[in-house]
Amino acid sequence: MKFLIASFDGLRPDLISSELTPNIARVQELGVTLGRHTTVYPSETRAAFPSLVTGSAPVRHGMVGNKFVDRKSIPERYIDTSDAVLLDQLNRESGGHLMTAPTLGELLAASGKSLAVLATNTPGTTRLFHHKAEDFGHIRLSGHFPEACTPADVLAQIEVEFGKLPPAPATGQPDFSGQEWITSVFLDYVWPRLSPDVAVLSYGEPDTTSHFHGTGSSTTREIIAYCDAQFGRVLEWWEAEGQSAGVQLMLSSDHGHITAHTRVSVMDDLRMAGFAPGRAPDPDVDIVVVPGQVGALYLRDRAAAQVARLVEAMMDQPWCGPIFTAPRNEVEGIAPGSFASRLVLCDHDRAPDVYFAFRADDGIDQFGLAGGTFYDNDRVAGLGVHGGLHAKELAAVGIVAGSHFRGGGSVSTIPSGICDLAPTILHGLRLAVPSTMTGRVLREALASATQDNFEPHVEAENFEAGLGSFRQSLRRNVIGGTIYLEGGAAANDATATRKLEAAE
């Protein structure tokens, strides 16, 4: 038995259709659609894909966001995980502990099995799929960036046969060439010559195009259709050859998108509140504001009183959604009115002093898609963003097909998540699932599923916290200890909070 994970970065499940994505829809007809499939918080690519390959949430693997502050370095430094060379440096400096949970590639290698990665994401994301591929002689190929590729001799041979790596597209332009290149290399080189036990084929779109053109725009729909057509070549191979060779299909995305509607400046508002914010550690900076749609604030003075002062100032802002700080107990954070960061499984020592999601709503955008939010970047309103706790940001594609899984086009209504893919793969390969994994085996989707598997006990959890007129809520589902985030909301009065909850 072998596994192929085909991922589509940033694809909302509600954009899958027989018209726009006929090949993905075809897999839905053949297998099981995971109808309540979600990602992790932060709902960012380089927190989510490490969760896929470690089977664990950021609390275990330590990739706490696309960007973070490394407090262990002297002096402290700002880390952008899109940089594959920097990630390699960090891994070597840490003695191989860039990620603080074992990855699928490491676990497979320990059992004499292989993982191959082909991706058109950023070079850093590509490396994070299998950051120790060099140690095992495994294949990791980027559709554009040689610094993310290994082994060098394999890349050289592939470039002789398939041409040089295509250049990355201009900023904001859809990536067509990379998707075709990784598809061709998988079909005509990686599979026939190497036949890896597990392969990841990661299409880096429609994420980038959504960020620059809007989630439901014609340009974004065009690249979605193109990625689906490239995957269609894989599906044709799978139905003709791969399926009979025991290859199981897993289709995924790392998060969804919602639409940015109101631009704000967190730094300006914190400065008005009496703080000295900056983008990187500096003697004149008392709060590092990590740029991005995930609110991540690192304080120079980490005393509980200073954290509380910061959180209270944020609660007055119209852009502030759910807030998380270090745990005071199982539910409450050390700052009054905040949630404990362990509620969203991101209580890692790399985590910021304050996480927050931008306040979101269920407004309908110009493309007819639900989900809108405040945002803090230099782009115009109307474009796609992600990172927070709106249900459409958390919703991820989850489809499985093959002899290991039930067929017939069924839809599972059992909560599932991105952390469940790795343990399900290990189970299928008859390998042990390590205790570091926070995900579970998707037994309800297996061909061997029993009636008990179809109806596991699902415990719905609802949490509330607040201070003064600020109120926030968080919804989770739990199956046998595995936690799935369903959504979070915040408002400056209880009535508005209830309205947000009802809308979601």
C-alpha positions as CSV (number, residue, x, y, z in Angstrom):
1,M,0.0,0.0,0.0
2,K,1.2,3.5,-0.9
3,F,-0.3,7.0,-0.3
4,L,-0.4,10.1,-2.5
5,I,-1.4,13.4,-0.9
6,A,-2.5,16.0,-3.4
7,S,-2.9,19.4,-1.7
8,F,-4.3,22.7,-3.0
9,D,-3.1,25.6,-1.0
10,G,-5.9,27.8,0.3
11,L,-8.7,26.0,-1.6
12,R,-12.1,26.5,0.1
13,P,-14.1,23.3,0.1
14,D,-17.2,25.2,-1.1
15,L,-15.4,26.1,-4.3
16,I,-15.3,22.5,-5.4
17,S,-17.8,21.7,-8.1
18,S,-18.3,19.5,-11.1
19,E,-18.0,22.7,-13.3
20,L,-14.9,24.3,-11.8
21,T,-13.1,21.3,-10.4
22,P,-14.4,18.2,-12.3
23,N,-11.4,16.1,-11.3
24,I,-11.5,16.8,-7.6
25,A,-15.3,16.2,-7.8
26,R,-14.6,12.9,-9.5
27,V,-12.6,11.8,-6.5
28,Q,-15.5,12.8,-4.3
29,E,-17.6,10.4,-6.3
30,L,-15.1,7.6,-5.9
31,G,-14.3,7.9,-2.2
32,V,-15.3,9.7,1.0
33,T,-15.6,13.5,1.4
34,L,-14.7,14.6,4.9
35,G,-17.5,17.1,5.3
36,R,-16.3,18.7,8.6
37,H,-12.6,18.8,7.9
38,T,-10.7,21.6,9.5
39,T,-7.2,23.0,9.9
40,V,-5.3,24.3,12.9
41,Y,-4.9,27.7,14.5
42,P,-3.1,29.8,13.3
43,S,-4.8,29.0,10.0
44,E,-1.6,29.8,8.1
45,T,0.3,27.6,5.6
46,R,3.5,27.1,7.6
47,A,1.6,26.2,10.7
48,A,-0.8,23.9,8.9
49,F,1.5,21.9,6.6
50,P,3.8,21.0,9.5
51,S,0.6,19.8,11.2
52,L,-0.1,17.6,8.2
53,V,3.3,15.9,8.3
54,T,3.6,15.6,12.1
55,G,0.0,14.7,12.7
56,S,0.1,17.2,15.5
57,A,-1.0,20.8,16.3
58,P,1.5,23.7,16.7
59,V,1.7,23.0,20.5
60,R,3.7,19.9,19.6
61,H,5.6,20.7,16.3
62,G,6.5,24.4,17.1
63,M,5.8,26.0,13.8
64,V,3.7,28.7,15.5
65,G,3.0,30.8,12.4
66,N,4.4,31.9,9.1
67,K,6.6,34.3,11.0
68,F,7.7,34.3,14.7
69,V,10.3,35.7,17.0
70,D,13.0,33.3,18.1
71,R,13.6,34.1,21.7
72,K,16.3,31.5,22.2
73,S,18.7,33.2,19.8
74,I,21.0,35.9,21.2
75,P,20.0,38.5,20.3
76,E,16.3,37.6,19.6
77,R,15.5,37.5,15.9
78,Y,12.6,37.7,13.6
79,I,12.1,34.5,11.6
80,D,10.3,34.3,8.3
81,T,9.7,30.6,7.6
82,S,9.3,31.1,3.9
83,D,13.1,31.1,3.7
84,A,14.3,27.6,3.1
85,V,18.0,28.4,3.7
86,L,17.2,30.0,7.1
87,L,15.1,27.0,8.1
88,D,18.0,24.7,7.2
89,Q,20.3,26.9,9.3
90,L,17.8,26.9,12.3
91,N,17.5,23.1,12.1
92,R,21.3,22.7,12.2
93,E,21.7,25.2,15.0
94,S,19.1,23.4,17.0
95,G,20.6,20.0,16.5
96,G,17.8,18.8,14.2
97,H,15.0,20.2,16.3
98,L,13.5,22.8,13.9
99,M,10.3,20.9,14.5
100,T,9.7,19.6,18.0
101,A,7.7,16.6,16.9
102,P,8.8,13.8,14.6
103,T,7.7,14.2,11.0
104,L,6.2,11.7,8.6
105,G,9.4,11.6,6.6
106,E,11.4,10.7,9.7
107,L,9.0,8.1,10.8
108,L,8.9,6.5,7.3
109,A,12.7,6.5,7.0
110,A,13.0,4.8,10.4
111,S,11.0,1.9,9.0
112,G,12.9,1.8,5.7
113,K,10.2,3.6,3.7
114,S,10.4,6.8,1.7
115,L,8.6,10.1,1.4
116,A,8.8,12.2,-1.8
117,V,7.7,15.9,-1.9
118,L,6.9,18.0,-5.0
119,A,5.6,21.5,-4.3
120,T,5.1,24.9,-5.8
121,N,4.7,26.7,-2.5
122,T,7.3,29.0,-1.1
123,P,10.8,27.4,-0.7
124,G,10.3,27.4,3.1
125,T,7.0,25.6,2.9
126,T,8.5,23.1,0.5
127,R,11.3,22.4,3.0
128,L,8.8,22.0,5.9
129,F,7.0,19.1,4.2
130,H,10.2,17.1,4.8
131,H,12.9,19.2,6.3
132,K,15.3,16.3,6.8
133,A,15.0,14.8,3.4
134,E,18.7,15.2,2.9
135,D,19.5,13.0,5.8
136,F,17.7,10.0,4.2
137,G,18.3,10.6,0.5
138,H,14.6,11.3,0.0
139,I,13.2,13.4,-2.8
140,R,12.1,17.0,-2.2
141,L,11.5,19.1,-5.3
142,S,10.3,22.7,-5.7
143,G,8.6,23.8,-8.8
144,H,10.7,27.0,-8.8
145,F,13.4,27.2,-6.1
146,P,16.6,25.1,-6.3
147,E,17.5,25.9,-2.7
148,A,14.5,23.8,-1.6
149,C,15.4,20.8,-3.8
150,T,17.3,17.6,-2.8
151,P,19.2,15.5,-3.8
152,A,21.2,17.7,-6.1
153,D,22.1,15.0,-8.6
154,V,18.4,14.0,-9.0
155,L,17.5,17.6,-9.6
156,A,20.3,17.9,-12.2
157,Q,19.0,14.8,-14.0
158,I,15.4,16.0,-13.9
159,E,16.5,19.3,-15.4
160,V,18.2,17.5,-18.2
161,E,15.0,15.6,-19.0
162,F,12.4,18.2,-18.2
163,G,14.1,21.5,-18.6
164,K,15.3,24.0,-16.0
165,L,13.1,24.9,-13.1
166,P,10.6,27.4,-14.3
167,P,11.0,30.9,-12.9
168,A,8.6,31.9,-10.2
169,P,5.8,34.1,-11.6
170,A,5.9,37.9,-11.0
171,T,4.4,39.0,-7.7
172,G,0.6,38.6,-7.7
173,Q,0.5,36.6,-10.9
174,P,-1.0,33.1,-11.0
175,D,1.5,30.2,-11.1
176,F,0.8,28.0,-14.1
177,S,4.2,26.8,-15.0
178,G,5.1,25.4,-11.6
179,Q,1.9,23.3,-11.4
180,E,2.6,21.7,-14.7
181,W,6.2,21.0,-13.9
182,I,5.7,19.2,-10.6
183,T,2.9,17.1,-12.2
184,S,5.0,16.0,-15.1
185,V,8.0,15.2,-12.9
186,F,5.8,13.1,-10.6
187,L,4.2,11.2,-13.4
188,D,7.2,10.7,-15.6
189,Y,10.1,10.5,-13.1
190,V,9.3,10.2,-9.4
191,W,6.6,7.5,-9.7
192,P,8.0,5.3,-12.4
193,R,11.6,5.3,-11.2
194,L,11.3,5.7,-7.4
195,S,7.8,4.6,-6.5
196,P,7.9,6.3,-3.0
197,D,5.8,4.8,-0.2
198,V,4.2,8.3,0.4
199,A,4.2,11.2,-1.9
200,V,3.1,14.8,-1.4
201,L,2.1,16.7,-4.5
202,S,1.4,20.3,-3.3
203,Y,-0.1,22.8,-5.6
204,G,0.7,26.2,-4.2
205,E,-2.4,27.7,-5.7
206,P,-5.1,29.1,-5.4
207,D,-3.6,30.7,-2.3
208,T,-1.3,33.3,-3.9
209,T,-3.9,34.3,-6.5
210,S,-6.6,34.7,-3.9
211,H,-4.4,37.0,-1.9
212,F,-3.9,39.3,-4.9
213,H,-7.1,39.0,-6.9
214,G,-9.8,37.9,-4.5
215,T,-11.0,34.4,-3.5
216,G,-13.9,34.2,-5.9
217,S,-12.5,36.3,-8.7
218,S,-12.3,35.1,-12.3
219,T,-8.5,35.0,-12.1
220,T,-8.6,32.8,-9.0
221,R,-11.2,30.5,-10.5
222,E,-9.0,30.2,-13.6
223,I,-6.0,29.0,-11.5
224,I,-8.2,26.7,-9.5
225,A,-9.4,25.1,-12.8
226,Y,-5.9,24.9,-14.0
227,C,-4.7,23.1,-10.9
228,D,-7.6,20.8,-11.1
229,A,-6.7,20.0,-14.8
230,Q,-3.1,19.2,-13.7
231,F,-4.4,17.0,-11.0
232,G,-6.7,15.4,-13.6
233,R,-3.5,14.1,-15.3
234,V,-2.7,12.4,-11.9
235,L,-6.2,11.1,-11.6
236,E,-6.0,9.6,-15.1
237,W,-2.7,7.8,-14.1
238,W,-4.3,6.7,-10.8
239,E,-7.3,5.1,-12.5
240,A,-5.2,3.5,-15.1
241,E,-2.3,2.4,-13.0
242,G,-1.9,3.8,-9.5
243,Q,-5.0,2.4,-8.0
244,S,-4.2,-1.2,-9.0
245,A,-0.7,-0.6,-7.6
246,G,-2.3,0.0,-4.2
247,V,-1.9,3.8,-4.2
248,Q,-4.4,5.6,-1.9
249,L,-5.5,9.1,-2.6
250,M,-5.8,11.9,0.0
251,L,-6.8,15.3,-1.2
252,S,-6.4,18.3,1.1
253,S,-6.0,22.0,1.6
254,D,-4.2,23.8,4.4
255,H,-6.9,26.4,5.1
256,G,-9.6,28.5,3.5
257,H,-9.9,32.2,2.7
258,I,-12.2,35.0,3.7
259,T,-12.4,38.5,2.3
260,A,-10.6,41.5,3.8
261,H,-13.0,44.4,4.1
262,T,-11.6,47.0,6.5
263,R,-7.9,48.0,6.7
264,V,-6.4,48.9,10.1
265,S,-3.0,49.4,11.6
266,V,-2.4,47.4,14.7
267,M,1.0,49.2,15.2
268,D,-0.6,52.7,15.0
269,D,-3.4,51.7,17.5
270,L,-0.9,50.2,20.0
271,R,1.3,53.3,19.7
272,M,-1.8,55.4,20.5
273,A,-2.3,53.2,23.5
274,G,1.1,54.1,24.9
275,F,3.3,51.2,23.6
276,A,6.4,51.3,21.4
277,P,5.7,48.7,18.7
278,G,8.0,47.5,15.9
279,R,8.4,44.8,13.3
280,A,11.5,43.2,14.8
281,P,13.3,43.0,18.2
282,D,15.1,46.3,19.0
283,P,16.1,48.2,22.1
284,D,13.5,50.9,21.3
285,V,10.7,48.3,20.7
286,D,8.6,47.0,23.6
287,I,6.2,45.0,21.4
288,V,7.1,43.1,18.3
289,V,4.1,43.0,16.0
290,V,4.6,40.1,13.7
291,P,3.1,41.1,10.3
292,G,0.3,39.0,8.9
293,Q,-3.3,38.2,9.3
294,V,-2.6,36.3,12.5
295,G,-2.1,38.6,15.4
296,A,1.1,37.7,17.1
297,L,2.6,40.0,19.7
298,Y,5.9,39.5,21.5
299,L,6.5,41.7,24.6
300,R,9.9,42.7,25.8
301,D,8.5,42.9,29.4
302,R,6.6,39.6,29.7
303,A,5.2,40.2,33.2
304,A,1.6,39.2,33.6
305,A,0.7,42.8,34.4
306,Q,2.1,44.0,31.1
307,V,0.4,41.3,29.2
308,A,-2.9,42.3,30.9
309,R,-2.3,46.0,30.0
310,L,-1.8,45.1,26.4
311,V,-4.8,42.8,26.2
312,E,-7.1,45.4,27.8
313,A,-6.0,48.0,25.3
314,M,-6.7,45.7,22.4
315,M,-10.2,44.8,23.6
316,D,-11.2,48.4,22.9
317,Q,-10.3,48.1,19.2
318,P,-13.0,47.3,16.7
319,W,-10.6,45.0,14.8
320,C,-9.9,42.7,17.8
321,G,-11.3,39.2,17.7
322,P,-10.6,36.3,20.0
323,I,-7.5,36.8,22.2
324,F,-5.2,34.1,23.7
325,T,-2.4,34.3,26.3
326,A,-0.4,31.9,28.3
327,P,-2.7,29.6,30.4
328,R,-3.8,30.7,33.9
329,N,-5.9,27.5,34.0
330,E,-7.5,25.2,31.4
331,V,-9.7,27.9,29.9
332,E,-8.5,31.3,31.0
333,G,-5.3,33.1,30.0
334,I,-3.1,35.1,32.3
335,A,-4.6,38.4,31.0
336,P,-8.2,38.9,32.3
337,G,-10.8,38.3,29.7
338,S,-8.4,36.3,27.4
339,F,-8.5,32.6,26.6
340,A,-5.7,30.2,27.4
341,S,-3.6,29.5,24.3
342,R,-3.8,25.8,25.1
343,L,-7.5,25.9,24.1
344,V,-6.4,26.3,20.5
345,L,-3.4,23.9,20.8
346,C,-0.7,26.6,20.3
347,D,0.8,26.8,23.7
348,H,4.4,26.3,22.6
349,D,7.5,28.1,23.9
350,R,7.9,29.8,20.5
351,A,4.4,31.2,20.7
352,P,3.8,34.9,21.1
353,D,2.8,36.4,24.4
354,V,-0.5,37.4,22.8
355,Y,-2.2,35.7,19.9
356,F,-5.3,37.2,18.5
357,A,-7.6,36.7,15.4
358,F,-8.9,39.7,13.6
359,R,-12.6,40.2,14.1
360,A,-14.5,38.5,11.4
361,D,-18.1,38.2,10.2
362,D,-20.3,36.3,7.8
363,G,-20.8,39.1,5.3
364,I,-21.1,38.2,1.6
365,D,-18.3,39.6,-0.6
366,Q,-18.5,40.8,-4.2
367,F,-18.1,37.2,-5.5
368,G,-21.0,35.8,-3.4
369,L,-18.7,34.1,-0.8
370,A,-19.4,34.3,2.9
371,G,-16.8,35.5,5.3
372,G,-15.2,39.0,5.9
373,T,-12.7,40.5,8.2
374,F,-10.6,43.4,9.3
375,Y,-7.0,43.2,8.1
376,D,-3.6,44.7,8.5
377,N,-1.6,44.8,5.2
378,D,-0.9,47.2,2.4
379,R,-3.3,45.7,-0.1
380,V,-6.7,46.9,-1.1
381,A,-9.9,45.6,0.4
382,G,-11.7,42.7,-1.3
383,L,-8.8,40.3,-1.4
384,G,-8.5,36.9,0.3
385,V,-6.9,36.5,3.7
386,H,-6.6,33.8,6.3
387,G,-5.0,33.0,9.6
388,G,-7.9,33.4,12.1
389,L,-10.8,31.5,13.5
390,H,-13.7,32.2,11.1
391,A,-15.3,28.9,10.1
392,K,-14.4,29.5,6.4
393,E,-10.7,30.1,7.3
394,L,-10.7,26.8,9.3
395,A,-12.5,24.8,6.7
396,A,-10.2,22.6,4.7
397,V,-10.5,20.2,1.8
398,G,-10.5,16.5,2.9
399,I,-11.2,13.7,0.5
400,V,-9.9,10.1,0.5
401,A,-10.2,7.4,-2.1
402,G,-8.7,4.0,-2.8
403,S,-9.0,0.4,-1.7
404,H,-8.2,1.3,1.9
405,F,-11.2,3.6,2.1
406,R,-14.9,3.4,1.7
407,G,-16.2,4.1,-1.8
408,G,-19.4,5.2,-3.4
409,G,-19.2,9.0,-2.9
410,S,-20.2,9.1,0.7
411,V,-19.9,12.2,2.9
412,S,-18.7,11.9,6.5
413,T,-20.3,14.3,8.9
414,I,-17.8,13.4,11.7
415,P,-15.3,16.1,12.5
416,S,-11.9,15.5,11.1
417,G,-8.7,17.6,10.6
418,I,-5.4,18.1,8.9
419,C,-3.6,16.4,11.8
420,D,-5.5,13.1,11.1
421,L,-3.8,12.4,7.7
422,A,-0.4,11.3,9.0
423,P,-1.8,8.8,11.6
424,T,-4.2,7.4,9.0
425,I,-1.3,6.9,6.7
426,L,0.8,5.2,9.3
427,H,-2.1,3.0,10.2
428,G,-2.5,2.0,6.6
429,L,1.2,1.1,6.3
430,R,0.9,-0.9,9.6
431,L,3.3,1.4,11.4
432,A,3.0,2.7,15.0
433,V,1.3,6.0,15.5
434,P,3.5,8.0,18.0
435,S,2.1,9.6,21.1
436,T,3.3,13.0,19.7
437,M,0.4,13.0,17.2
438,T,-2.6,14.9,18.3
439,G,-4.6,13.6,15.3
440,R,-6.4,10.3,15.1
441,V,-6.9,7.5,12.5
442,L,-9.9,8.2,10.4
443,R,-11.5,4.9,11.1
444,E,-14.9,6.1,9.9
445,A,-13.6,6.5,6.4
446,L,-11.8,3.1,6.2
447,A,-13.2,0.2,4.1
448,S,-13.0,-1.8,7.3
449,A,-15.2,0.7,9.2
450,T,-17.7,-0.8,11.6
451,Q,-21.0,0.7,12.7
452,D,-19.3,2.0,15.8
453,N,-16.8,3.9,13.7
454,F,-19.5,5.6,11.7
455,E,-20.9,7.2,14.9
456,P,-18.1,8.0,17.3
457,H,-19.0,10.1,20.3
458,V,-18.5,13.7,19.4
459,E,-18.4,16.2,22.3
460,A,-19.2,19.8,21.4
461,E,-17.5,22.3,23.6
462,N,-18.3,26.0,23.9
463,F,-16.1,28.5,25.9
464,E,-16.7,32.1,26.8
465,A,-14.5,34.8,28.3
466,G,-14.4,38.6,28.4
467,L,-13.7,41.7,30.3
468,G,-16.0,44.7,30.5
469,S,-18.0,45.0,27.3
470,F,-15.6,42.7,25.4
471,R,-16.9,39.2,25.0
472,Q,-15.4,36.3,23.1
473,S,-16.4,32.7,22.4
474,L,-14.8,29.6,21.0
475,R,-16.3,26.4,19.7
476,R,-14.5,23.0,19.5
477,N,-15.4,19.4,18.9
478,V,-13.7,16.5,20.7
479,I,-13.5,12.8,19.6
480,G,-11.7,10.6,22.0
481,G,-9.3,13.3,23.0
482,T,-8.7,14.7,19.5
483,I,-9.7,18.4,19.3
484,Y,-11.1,20.1,16.3
485,L,-11.6,23.9,16.2
486,E,-14.9,24.9,14.8
487,G,-14.7,28.7,15.1
488,G,-14.3,31.7,17.3
489,A,-15.9,35.1,17.6
490,A,-15.6,38.3,19.6
491,A,-17.5,41.6,20.0
492,N,-17.7,44.6,22.3
493,D,-21.0,43.6,23.8
494,A,-22.7,40.3,24.6
495,T,-25.6,40.9,22.1
496,A,-23.2,41.3,19.2
497,T,-21.3,38.2,20.3
498,R,-24.5,36.1,20.2
499,K,-25.3,37.4,16.8
500,L,-21.9,36.4,15.5
501,E,-22.3,32.9,17.0
502,A,-25.7,32.5,15.5
503,A,-24.5,33.6,12.1
504,E,-21.7,31.1,12.1
